[in-house]
Amino acid sequence: MSRRNEHTIRFVSLADGKHTFQFEADDLFFEQLDYSIIEGGQLKIDVEMDKSPTMLTVTFDIEGTIKVMCDKCTDNFDMEVQGSEELIYKFTEEIIDDEKIRTISAGEIEIDLTQPIYEFSALLLPNRRVHPEGECNQDMLEQMDQYLMVEADEVEESIEPDEIEEDETDPRWAALKKLKKE
């Protein structure tokens, strides 16, 4: 049995109403996915599915840790994540252009939650992933500083906000401003 089958729900035999399921996503789960930005983790996913004759409403509650690379020192670390998302599976042959609604054709008997679990897990990550304060690899930071030509603080200090605006003014706008003042 493939690992992908561990994250499927066979809905055809379920009665209408609410049903709960529990899944786990570990390092092996993330390794099986192509082009995953998540390097590993240990997640517990509580799924509540509300089945009706026309659709399935699936709520994902995700909690655990995701192994990511620190954007500052490039070391891996475990980041705590927690969140909830909802996805609707509609029984139709129509094409629906909505990221929160997926379609299920009449002949399907199960839904695979592998991709939604991965997508929702990735959405829980912040844009900038850094260690908590003081936990970055200082040796790596010092090594990177040796290769930087200018310190980041020096670059920010050398550019004043007023200078940026004046330098970027198009000469045509400057001429129009003169006309406006007259």
Buried (B, 14 or more C-beta within 10 A) or exposed (E): EEEBEBBBBEBEEEEEEEBEBEBEBEEEBBEEBEEBBBEBBBBEBBBBBBBEEEBBBBBBBBBBBBBBEBEBBEEEBEBEBEEEBEBBBBBBEEEEEEEEEBBBEEEEEEBEBBEBBBEBBBEBBEEEBBBEEEEBBEEBEEEEEEEEEEEEEEEEEEEEEEEEEEEEEEEEEEEEEEEEEE
